[in-house]
Amino acid sequence: MSSQFPASRPRRLRRSETLRSVFQETEFRLEDLVLPIFVEEGIDDFVPITSMPGVNRIPESRLAGEIERYAHAGIRSVMLFGVSHHLDETGSDTWNDNGLVARLVRTTKQAVPGMIVMSDTCFCEYTSHGHCGILHNGEVDNDATLVNLGKQAVVAAQAGADFISPSAAMDGQVQAIRSALDGAGFNGTSIMAYSTKFASALYGPFREAGGTALKGDRKAYQMNPMNRREAVRESLLDEAEGADVLMVKPAGAYLDVIRDIREASRLPLAAYQVSGEYAMIKFGALAGAVDEARVVRESLGAIKRAGADLILTYFAMDIARDGL
């Protein structure tokens, strides 16, 4: 028993809802949330993602209306993922001036000019093999992929992207993209790096959502989930290369890493509550095992409390619509 008891009674500040609210230490706002969306070309109707209840692939033809709906609900930022029908060995559609990446950014900006557009910059949804870059002798060629990342980034910036968000997990990708953007006159376009991206089992539903053709895994270029010191090193390397915002992905199982990076860097820090995290909450709620609204708020609050400034989450529209 503490020597300060009975004079010290922390329960005094928990006696009512008003007191609990006044003394709550951590808050997140709708403005802190980024909504990731999947947009597929060549389809006419929404396609439900069975492993992510409530999430659909959006037909490209319906994207403008969806962006307007999000903006009306109060969403300020979206992360764009394209589901392409034009796959090849290199993902060349991503640096086509009229390819899916460019069209998605243009459509979003034309629909709601004030929407913050983050363009996921990778190749896994555009390559016939599903890897995040050029394959050479069965392995991803890091340096050859950097050239293509730069080309994709410039196309997205030309279309109006506010943030280039490289998720390919290539060494030197931030520096290569910054150089390509600056060389093309886009020195005002920001980079939000997937700076600490783990080779996580929690990405499972994303494969259905993004339609990736991947066979095998990405452990040779994404991070070992068991490595904490390396996680900080990865983000600090991206900061040195010119990233404007850092990111930890996934979020919930890596709160220690979020806190470590928050203490090591003064850059804004994002965290991605990924598809598997979303699915576990949704299916748990559907089974009656948990209260969805409370778990969503608790999980997002934990990510914020750990040190994230922004949270990418598929629950963003639920928060906007229902105030979970």
N, C-alpha and C positions, 0 to 999 in steps of 0.2 A: 504493500500500500504506500502511495506517495506521501511524503511528509507534508505536502501542500494540501492534502485533503484534511478536513472538509471545507476549507476556505476556497480551494480551487475546484470548481464543478463545471467542466466544459458543457454538460448537458443544459446549462442555463440558456445557451445560445441556440438550442435546438427545440425549444419548447413549443414553437408555433411555426406555421408555414412562412409567415412574414419574417420572423427572426432567421429561419434557415435561408431564406432568399437574400436577406440583407447581408449575411455573413458568408455567402457562397463565394469561394475563391476563384473558381474557373467558370468561364462562360464561353460559348461559341455562338456566333451570329450566322444568319443565312449567308451574309456576304463572305464568310470564311470558307464556304463550301463550293467545290467545283463539281459539276455534273459530267461524268464521262458518258458518251453516247456512241452507239454503233449504227452506222449508216451504210446500207447496202444499195449498190447500183443494180438496175435491171429487174427490180421487183415492183409489184403494184400495191402490196398491202403489208402491214406490219407482221413480222414473224416473231412469235413468242419464243423466248429463250427458256427452255424447260428447266434448266438447272439454275436459273435466276428468276424466280417468280416475280412478275410485275415489270420485267425488263424486256424490251422488244428490239429487234433490228428495225430500224426506221427506213422505209423506202426513200431513196434519194429525192423522188418527186414530192415527198411530204415533209422534207426537212425544214423548209422555210416556215411552214405553219407550226411545226414543233418548236422551233426556236422562238417564235413569237409567243407561244404558249408558256415556255419556260420564263421568258422575260416578264410576262404579265404576272407570273407567280412570284417573281422576285429573284430568280436565278440571275447571277451576274456573270458567271464564267462557265464555259463548257470545254471539255477535252474531246476532240474529234478522233474517232477511229473509223476508218473506211473498211468495208467488206467488198473486195474487188472481184470482178469476174475476168480480169485481164492479168493473169498471172504469168510470170516467166522466171527464168533462173536468177535474174538480178533485181526484180521488182521495179522495172524501168517505168511503169506507169506512174510511179510516184514523182518523177521529175519531168513528166509531160505537162506542158503549160495548160492543157485542157484535160489532164488526167483526174482521177477521183480525188486526190488530195487537194488539188487546186480548186476543183468545183465545190467541194464541201466548204472550204474556207470562204470562197466568194459568196456562196449562197447564204451562209450564216451571217456574214457581214452586211450583205444587202438586206436581209430580213430585219436585223436589229443591229445597226451600226455600233451601238454602244456595248454590245455583248463582247466580253473578253474571250478571244478565241485562242485556244491552246491546241496546236497541231501536233499530235503524236507523230514523232519522226523515227520511223523504223521500217522494216521490210517484211515482217513475218506474215502480214495479211496480203502481201503483194507478190510473194515468191511461190513458185510451184513446189518447193521443198519445205516451206514454212519456217526456215531459219531467218535470223535477223540480219543477214548480209550475204555476201558472195561466197559460195562454197568452192573450195579448192582442195582436191584430194580428201573430200569428206569432212573438212574442217572449215569453219568460217574464217575467211581471209580478212583480218582486222584492218590492214592499211588500205586495201582495195575498197573495202566497205566505207571507209571514211570519205573517200572521194564522192561516192554516191549519196552519202548522208548530206554532204554539202550541197549537192545539186537539188536534193529534195527540199532542204531547208530554204533555199533561195526561191524555189517555186511557191512554197507555202507563204513566204514573206511577200512575194509579189502579189499573191492573191489577197493579202490583208491580214495574215495571222499576227496576233499580238505577241504570242510566245511560240517559239520552236521548242519542242519537248522531246529530246532524244532519249529513246528507251532501248536502243540496240545493245547497250552495254559493251561498246567497243572502247578500248583504250585510246585516249586522245580525241574522242568524238566532239567534246565541247570546243576544244581549240580548233578543230577542223571546221566546225560549223560557224564559229565566230569569224574565222578567216574568210569563209565563203560569203557570209552575210555582209561583212564589211567591204569585201571586194566588189560586191554587187550594189553597194550603196545603201544597205539596210543596217546601218550602225545603230539605229534606234529600235530595232527588233530585239526583243529580250529572249533569253534562253532559260527555260526551267528544266534543269537536268534531272533525269532519273539517276541521281548521283550515287545512291546506295540501293541497288536492286538485287534482291536475293533470288536464287534459284529455288523458288518456293513451291510446295505442293498446293498452296492456296490459290493458284492461278487456274485450277482445273476448269471451272465453268467458262472462263474467258475463251478457251479453245472453241467451245460451241458458239459463243457470242461473236467472235471474230472470224470464225470459219478457217482457222489456220490448218494447213496441211502437214504440220510438223510430225515427224516420226523420230523418236528418240527424245533427247532433252537438250537444255541449254547450259548445262553445268560448266562447260568449258569457258563460258564468257560471263554468265551471271554469278553472283557471289554465293559462297558456302553459307547456309543459314546459321552455322555454328560459330562464325567469325565476327567478333565484336570490334577488335582493334582495326582489322582490315576495313570494316564498314566505315569507320571514321576516316581512315586514309583515303578511301575512294571518294568521299564527298569533298575532302579538302583538296584533292587533285582537281576535281571539277571546278572548285572555287578558284584555284590558281589558273585554270585554263580560261576563265572568263564567264562562268555561269552567273546568272543574276539571281536565281532561286535554286535551292537544293531540294532534293526529295528522297524520302525513304519509302520503299515499297517491298512488301506489304507493311501495314501499320500496326495492327493490334498485337501481333506476336513479337514486335520489335520496338516496344516502348522504351527499352533501355538504350537502344541505338538512337532513337529520336532525341532522347535526353542527352546522350553523349555528343551528338552533332550540334545540338542547340548550344551546348556549353563550349564547343570548339570553334564555332563560327558565328559571325554577326549577320550573315546573309539571311533573308527570309527562308523559312523551311516549310516545305509541304510534306504531307504523308498521304499515301494512297490506301484507302480501305478497299481491298481488292475483291474480286468476284467471289472467292471462296468464303471470305469473311461475311459478305452480304448473304450468300446462300445459307450459311449455317444459322444466321439469325432468322432468316425468312422461314426455313424449314423447321427450325425449332419452334417458332411461333405458330406455324400451321399445325404442328403436332400438339399444341397446347402446353408445351414444356416451359415456355418463357413468355413474358409480356413484351411484345415487339417494341412498342413505343419506349418503354423504360430501358430496354437493352440497347436500342439504337442510341438514345441520349447518353447512356452510361459509356458505351464504347467510343462515341465521338468525343465525349468529355475527357476520357482517358487519353486519347490521342492529343487533344488540345493541352491537357495538363502536362503531358510529357514534354511539350515544347513546340508543337507544330503551329504554324501561323495559318496555313491553308490545309484543308482536308478534301481530297478527291473521294467522293462517295456516291454510290448508286442510290443512296437514301436522300439525296439532296432535294429531289422533287417531293418526296414524302414529307420532309421537314417543311418545305415551302407551302405545300398544299394543306397539310393537316396540323402543322405545328407540333409534331410528335414530342 
